[in-house]
Amino acid sequence: MTFWYTADLHFGHESITPDARRPFRDTAHMDAALIEALWQKVGPEDDLWVIGDFAFGPKAKDPDWLLALYAQLPGARRHLIVGNHDGPLTQALPWDSVSLLAEVADLAAPLPVTLCHYPMMTWNGARKGALHLFGHVHGHWQGSANSLNVGVDVWDYAPVTIAEAARRAKALPKHKHWKDVEPRA
Protein backbone atom coordinates (compact mmCIF):
# COMPACT_ATOMS: atom_id res chain seq x y z
CA MET A 1 0.00 0.00 0.00
CA THR A 2 1.33 3.42 -1.03
CA PHE A 3 0.01 6.88 -0.20
CA TRP A 4 -0.22 9.21 -3.21
CA TYR A 5 -0.61 12.98 -2.90
CA THR A 6 -1.89 15.53 -5.39
CA ALA A 7 -3.56 18.94 -5.41
CA ASP A 8 -5.22 21.49 -7.66
CA LEU A 9 -6.68 19.07 -10.19
CA HIS A 10 -9.49 21.52 -11.06
CA PHE A 11 -11.49 18.95 -13.02
CA GLY A 12 -14.04 20.65 -15.29
CA HIS A 13 -12.53 24.12 -14.83
CA GLU A 14 -12.80 25.78 -18.24
CA SER A 15 -10.28 28.60 -17.68
CA ILE A 16 -7.60 26.73 -15.72
CA THR A 17 -5.81 25.60 -18.89
CA PRO A 18 -4.97 29.14 -20.06
CA ASP A 19 -4.76 30.60 -16.53
CA ALA A 20 -2.24 28.02 -15.28
CA ARG A 21 -0.69 27.49 -18.73
CA ARG A 22 -1.58 23.82 -18.75
CA PRO A 23 -0.61 22.00 -21.98
CA PHE A 24 -4.05 20.66 -22.88
CA ARG A 25 -6.28 21.36 -25.89
CA ASP A 26 -9.33 21.90 -23.73
CA THR A 27 -10.92 20.90 -20.42
CA ALA A 28 -12.04 17.48 -21.63
CA HIS A 29 -8.48 16.71 -22.73
CA MET A 30 -7.15 17.91 -19.36
CA ASP A 31 -9.67 15.87 -17.36
CA ALA A 32 -8.86 12.71 -19.33
CA ALA A 33 -5.09 13.26 -19.00
CA LEU A 34 -5.34 13.83 -15.24
CA ILE A 35 -7.41 10.67 -14.74
CA GLU A 36 -4.93 8.69 -16.86
CA ALA A 37 -1.98 10.04 -14.84
CA LEU A 38 -3.70 8.98 -11.61
CA TRP A 39 -4.30 5.47 -12.96
CA GLN A 40 -0.67 5.17 -14.09
CA LYS A 41 0.54 5.62 -10.51
CA VAL A 42 -2.16 4.81 -7.95
CA GLY A 43 -2.65 1.07 -7.46
CA PRO A 44 -5.76 -0.81 -6.33
CA GLU A 45 -4.53 -1.08 -2.70
CA ASP A 46 -3.26 2.51 -2.46
CA ASP A 47 -4.56 5.66 -0.78
CA LEU A 48 -5.12 8.80 -2.86
CA TRP A 49 -4.98 12.13 -1.01
CA VAL A 50 -6.43 15.08 -2.95
CA ILE A 51 -5.12 18.18 -1.17
CA GLY A 52 -7.79 20.55 -2.37
CA ASP A 53 -9.45 21.89 -5.50
CA PHE A 54 -10.78 18.63 -6.91
CA ALA A 55 -13.21 20.25 -9.37
CA PHE A 56 -14.45 23.73 -10.20
CA GLY A 57 -16.89 25.55 -12.47
CA PRO A 58 -20.41 24.86 -13.69
CA LYS A 59 -19.81 21.12 -14.04
CA ALA A 60 -18.77 20.93 -10.37
CA LYS A 61 -22.28 22.09 -9.47
CA ASP A 62 -23.78 19.00 -11.13
CA PRO A 63 -23.92 16.15 -8.58
CA ASP A 64 -24.23 13.47 -11.29
CA TRP A 65 -21.15 14.77 -13.14
CA LEU A 66 -19.17 14.93 -9.87
CA LEU A 67 -20.15 11.40 -8.87
CA ALA A 68 -19.23 10.03 -12.32
CA LEU A 69 -15.88 11.81 -12.09
CA TYR A 70 -15.24 10.52 -8.57
CA ALA A 71 -16.06 6.97 -9.74
CA GLN A 72 -13.11 7.18 -12.16
CA LEU A 73 -10.56 7.72 -9.37
CA PRO A 74 -8.16 4.85 -8.64
CA GLY A 75 -7.15 3.52 -5.24
CA ALA A 76 -8.64 1.58 -2.36
CA ARG A 77 -9.24 4.71 -0.29
CA ARG A 78 -9.70 8.32 -1.42
CA HIS A 79 -9.38 11.34 0.85
CA LEU A 80 -10.13 15.03 0.41
CA ILE A 81 -8.35 17.87 2.15
CA VAL A 82 -10.78 20.71 1.45
CA GLY A 83 -9.54 23.52 -0.79
CA ASN A 84 -11.07 26.88 -1.59
CA HIS A 85 -12.90 25.45 -4.64
CA ASP A 86 -14.29 22.33 -2.94
CA GLY A 87 -17.93 23.16 -2.28
CA PRO A 88 -20.57 21.16 -0.47
CA LEU A 89 -21.25 18.83 -3.43
CA THR A 90 -17.57 17.90 -3.74
CA GLN A 91 -17.28 17.38 0.00
CA ALA A 92 -20.40 15.16 -0.05
CA LEU A 93 -18.82 12.64 -2.44
CA PRO A 94 -18.12 9.23 -0.85
CA TRP A 95 -14.57 10.12 0.25
CA ASP A 96 -13.04 7.93 2.95
CA SER A 97 -12.24 11.13 4.83
CA VAL A 98 -12.85 14.86 4.40
CA SER A 99 -11.02 17.46 6.47
CA LEU A 100 -9.46 20.90 6.34
CA LEU A 101 -6.17 19.62 7.75
CA ALA A 102 -4.77 16.17 8.40
CA GLU A 103 -1.72 14.55 9.94
CA VAL A 104 -1.10 11.36 8.01
CA ALA A 105 0.91 8.42 9.29
CA ASP A 106 2.50 7.51 5.96
CA LEU A 107 4.59 4.37 6.55
CA ALA A 108 7.21 5.70 4.12
CA ALA A 109 7.80 8.80 6.29
CA PRO A 110 9.59 8.86 9.64
CA LEU A 111 7.17 11.45 11.07
CA PRO A 112 3.50 12.29 10.40
CA VAL A 113 2.94 14.30 7.23
CA THR A 114 0.78 17.42 7.59
CA LEU A 115 -1.65 18.07 4.74
CA CYS A 116 -3.38 21.40 4.18
CA HIS A 117 -4.52 22.97 0.93
CA TYR A 118 -2.81 26.20 1.91
CA PRO A 119 0.93 26.67 2.54
CA MET A 120 1.58 27.03 6.27
CA MET A 121 4.46 28.57 8.19
CA THR A 122 4.74 25.80 10.79
CA TRP A 123 2.98 22.59 11.90
CA ASN A 124 3.29 19.75 14.37
CA GLY A 125 6.72 18.12 14.16
CA ALA A 126 8.16 20.77 11.86
CA ARG A 127 11.21 21.26 14.09
CA LYS A 128 11.87 17.52 13.95
CA GLY A 129 11.69 17.35 10.15
CA ALA A 130 8.00 16.54 9.55
CA LEU A 131 6.95 17.59 6.06
CA HIS A 132 3.95 19.71 5.13
CA LEU A 133 2.31 19.12 1.72
CA PHE A 134 0.07 21.74 0.14
CA GLY A 135 -1.47 23.01 -3.10
CA HIS A 136 -3.34 26.26 -3.83
CA VAL A 137 -0.45 28.19 -5.40
CA HIS A 138 -0.34 26.19 -8.66
CA GLY A 139 3.01 26.75 -10.37
CA HIS A 140 3.87 29.98 -8.56
CA TRP A 141 5.92 28.41 -5.72
CA GLN A 142 7.41 24.92 -5.33
CA GLY A 143 7.76 25.30 -1.59
CA SER A 144 10.73 25.08 0.73
CA ALA A 145 12.96 22.51 2.39
CA ASN A 146 10.18 21.36 4.72
CA SER A 147 6.95 22.45 3.02
CA LEU A 148 6.22 21.25 -0.51
CA ASN A 149 3.71 22.07 -3.23
CA VAL A 150 2.27 18.78 -4.56
CA GLY A 151 -0.04 20.47 -7.06
CA VAL A 152 -0.29 18.94 -10.51
CA ASP A 153 1.13 22.09 -12.09
CA VAL A 154 4.58 21.40 -10.61
CA TRP A 155 4.55 17.57 -10.81
CA ASP A 156 3.86 16.90 -14.52
CA TYR A 157 0.12 16.52 -13.78
CA ALA A 158 0.61 13.36 -11.71
CA PRO A 159 0.44 12.40 -8.02
CA VAL A 160 3.59 11.89 -5.93
CA THR A 161 4.73 9.73 -3.04
CA ILE A 162 6.20 11.11 0.17
CA ALA A 163 9.64 9.83 -0.93
CA GLU A 164 9.45 11.84 -4.16
CA ALA A 165 8.23 14.89 -2.25
CA ALA A 166 10.99 14.58 0.36
CA ARG A 167 13.69 14.34 -2.34
CA ARG A 168 12.47 17.53 -3.98
CA ALA A 169 12.07 19.31 -0.64
CA LYS A 170 15.71 18.58 0.25
CA ALA A 171 16.79 20.43 -2.89
CA LEU A 172 14.79 23.55 -1.99
CA PRO A 173 15.99 26.38 0.26
CA LYS A 174 14.69 26.92 3.78
CA HIS A 175 11.68 29.23 3.88
CA LYS A 176 13.01 32.75 4.38
CA HIS A 177 10.77 33.24 7.44
CA TRP A 178 11.54 29.87 9.05
CA LYS A 179 13.87 31.48 11.60
CA ASP A 180 11.07 33.85 12.63
CA VAL A 181 8.55 31.12 13.46
CA GLU A 182 10.90 28.26 14.47
CA PRO A 183 13.97 30.04 15.87
CA ARG A 184 15.32 26.87 17.54
CA ALA A 185 15.06 24.69 14.46
C-alpha positions in Angstrom: 0.0 0.0 0.0 1.3 3.4 -1.0 0.0 6.9 -0.2 -0.2 9.2 -3.2 -0.6 13.0 -2.9 -1.9 15.5 -5.4 -3.6 18.9 -5.4 -5.2 21.5 -7.7 -6.7 19.1 -10.2 -9.5 21.5 -11.1 -11.5 19.0 -13.0 -14.0 20.6 -15.3 -12.5 24.1 -14.8 -12.8 25.8 -18.2 -10.3 28.6 -17.7 -7.6 26.7 -15.7 -5.8 25.6 -18.9 -5.0 29.1 -20.1 -4.8 30.6 -16.5 -2.2 28.0 -15.3 -0.7 27.5 -18.7 -1.6 23.8 -18.8 -0.6 22.0 -22.0 -4.0 20.7 -22.9 -6.3 21.4 -25.9 -9.3 21.9 -23.7 -10.9 20.9 -20.4 -12.0 17.5 -21.6 -8.5 16.7 -22.7 -7.1 17.9 -19.4 -9.7 15.9 -17.4 -8.9 12.7 -19.3 -5.1 13.3 -19.0 -5.3 13.8 -15.2 -7.4 10.7 -14.7 -4.9 8.7 -16.9 -2.0 10.0 -14.8 -3.7 9.0 -11.6 -4.3 5.5 -13.0 -0.7 5.2 -14.1 0.5 5.6 -10.5 -2.2 4.8 -8.0 -2.6 1.1 -7.5 -5.8 -0.8 -6.3 -4.5 -1.1 -2.7 -3.3 2.5 -2.5 -4.6 5.7 -0.8 -5.1 8.8 -2.9 -5.0 12.1 -1.0 -6.4 15.1 -2.9 -5.1 18.2 -1.2 -7.8 20.5 -2.4 -9.4 21.9 -5.5 -10.8 18.6 -6.9 -13.2 20.3 -9.4 -14.5 23.7 -10.2 -16.9 25.6 -12.5 -20.4 24.9 -13.7 -19.8 21.1 -14.0 -18.8 20.9 -10.4 -22.3 22.1 -9.5 -23.8 19.0 -11.1 -23.9 16.1 -8.6 -24.2 13.5 -11.3 -21.1 14.8 -13.1 -19.2 14.9 -9.9 -20.1 11.4 -8.9 -19.2 10.0 -12.3 -15.9 11.8 -12.1 -15.2 10.5 -8.6 -16.1 7.0 -9.7 -13.1 7.2 -12.2 -10.6 7.7 -9.4 -8.2 4.9 -8.6 -7.1 3.5 -5.2 -8.6 1.6 -2.4 -9.2 4.7 -0.3 -9.7 8.3 -1.4 -9.4 11.3 0.9 -10.1 15.0 0.4 -8.4 17.9 2.1 -10.8 20.7 1.5 -9.5 23.5 -0.8 -11.1 26.9 -1.6 -12.9 25.4 -4.6 -14.3 22.3 -2.9 -17.9 23.2 -2.3 -20.6 21.2 -0.5 -21.2 18.8 -3.4 -17.6 17.9 -3.7 -17.3 17.4 0.0 -20.4 15.2 0.0 -18.8 12.6 -2.4 -18.1 9.2 -0.8 -14.6 10.1 0.3 -13.0 7.9 2.9 -12.2 11.1 4.8 -12.8 14.9 4.4 -11.0 17.5 6.5 -9.5 20.9 6.3 -6.2 19.6 7.8 -4.8 16.2 8.4 -1.7 14.6 9.9 -1.1 11.4 8.0 0.9 8.4 9.3 2.5 7.5 6.0 4.6 4.4 6.6 7.2 5.7 4.1 7.8 8.8 6.3 9.6 8.9 9.6 7.2 11.4 11.1 3.5 12.3 10.4 2.9 14.3 7.2 0.8 17.4 7.6 -1.6 18.1 4.7 -3.4 21.4 4.2 -4.5 23.0 0.9 -2.8 26.2 1.9 0.9 26.7 2.5 1.6 27.0 6.3 4.5 28.6 8.2 4.7 25.8 10.8 3.0 22.6 11.9 3.3 19.7 14.4 6.7 18.1 14.2 8.2 20.8 11.9 11.2 21.3 14.1 11.9 17.5 13.9 11.7 17.3 10.2 8.0 16.5 9.6 6.9 17.6 6.1 3.9 19.7 5.1 2.3 19.1 1.7 0.1 21.7 0.1 -1.5 23.0 -3.1 -3.3 26.3 -3.8 -0.5 28.2 -5.4 -0.3 26.2 -8.7 3.0 26.8 -10.4 3.9 30.0 -8.6 5.9 28.4 -5.7 7.4 24.9 -5.3 7.8 25.3 -1.6 10.7 25.1 0.7 13.0 22.5 2.4 10.2 21.4 4.7 7.0 22.4 3.0 6.2 21.3 -0.5 3.7 22.1 -3.2 2.3 18.8 -4.6 0.0 20.5 -7.1 -0.3 18.9 -10.5 1.1 22.1 -12.1 4.6 21.4 -10.6 4.6 17.6 -10.8 3.9 16.9 -14.5 0.1 16.5 -13.8 0.6 13.4 -11.7 0.4 12.4 -8.0 3.6 11.9 -5.9 4.7 9.7 -3.0 6.2 11.1 0.2 9.6 9.8 -0.9 9.4 11.8 -4.2 8.2 14.9 -2.3 11.0 14.6 0.4 13.7 14.3 -2.3 12.5 17.5 -4.0 12.1 19.3 -0.6 15.7 18.6 0.3 16.8 20.4 -2.9 14.8 23.5 -2.0 16.0 26.4 0.3 14.7 26.9 3.8 11.7 29.2 3.9 13.0 32.7 4.4 10.8 33.2 7.4 11.5 29.9 9.0 13.9 31.5 11.6 11.1 33.8 12.6 8.6 31.1 13.5 10.9 28.3 14.5 14.0 30.0 15.9 15.3 26.9 17.5 15.1 24.7 14.5 
